[in-house]
C-alpha cells in the first residue's frame, strides 16, 4: 500500500538528519528500500528474525525492528549506526512507518468510499454510516470535476492532479476507470461556479505542456449533501460527452452551459432519424456543399444578421440572400424566419449527435 519510493524517502530523510543507515524489507525478506552500504550481510539474520516471536533485537551491532499492521507483520526495519543512537532512531522509524500505514489505510478506505459513492453502489444508510466513520462531512457543499486526457498517457497524471490539491485534505482525487481522473472538491460557503471554473482551467493548464495529451475538464452542479455527489458526477460525465459533440473547441465545459445539447444527447436515435427525415425530406446534410454549410454556420453565429454575415463572408448582401433563397427551395426552411432557423439549427445538432453516436464503440 505504501510505495517503495515513500519508504526510501523516509529513511533517506532520517539518515540525513541522524547519520543512521536503514534497510526496509517485507515479511518475506525482500528489500523494499535501503541506504545501508552492506545490505547482503544480514540476509540470514533477517529470515530468522522474521519467524521469531521477538519484535526487536540486535545482531552484530545492527538493530532489527518489526512493523505490524493489525498484528500482521508488514515490514522489518534494520538500523545501523554508532552506539544507542541507531536503536533510538530505529524506534522513531518504526513509529513513522506505522503512522504512514494508518494514514494510507485511511486514504484507501476513503478512496473506496468515494468510488462507491460516485457509482451509486451504496445504500443511503451505508453512505451516512461510512461517512461518519471516515470523518467525511455529510453536509458540505461539493462539486465533481472529471479530467479526461488523451490516449497517450505517461502514468503520472493522477499525481499531477493531486499536487494541485496538496494540503486540502477534504478534496478527493480518484478514478473509477482507466480513462478519467475524478476530483470531488469541497467548496466554501462563498465559492461559486466562477471559482469552480478557475479550478477546472488550472487543472487543464497543467497538461498543456504535453503535446500528446488533449485534456478536457468537465464539472457538474454544486450539491449540498454527500448523497448527491453521484448526481454531480453523472452531470460532469454528461458534460464531458456533450462537450465532445457540440463544443469540440472547449477545454472546460460545465453541465449548466450545455443548453439544448443536453436535451438532444438524451434523445433516442430512431427518433432523431425520424426528425431528420421529416425536416430534410430524405436528403442528407452531406449533400450540402461546403460553401452552403459555411454560410449557414456564419449566419447563425451572427444571430441571423444578413449584413454582418455577408461582411464576414466577404460577399455581397444580394449573394447571401440568393444562397438563403436557394436553401429555402431545397429544404422548405427560410433561415431568416426565427422559427425556421431554430428548426434548422436543431436539425444540424441532431445530425452531429447521430454521427458521434455512430462512431462510438458499443
Protein Blocks (a to p, Z undefined) as FASTA:
>chain_A
ZZfklmmmmmmmmmmmnopacddddfkopafbdcbfblmlmmmmmmmmmmpmbfbdceeh
iacddddeehiafbdcddddehjllmmmmmmmmmmmmmmmmmmmmmmmmmmmmmmmmnop
acfklmmmmmmmnopafkbccddddddddfbdghlmmmmmmmmmgoiambccddfbfkbc
cddddddfklcfklmmmmmmmmmmmmmmpmklccddddddddfbfklmmmmmmmmmmmmm
mmmmmmmmbmbdcfklnmmmlmmmmpcfklmmmmmmmmnnopafklpcfklmmmmmmmmm
noopaklmmmmnopafklmmmmmmmmmmmnopafkbmklmmmmmmmmmmmmmmmmmmmpc
ZZ
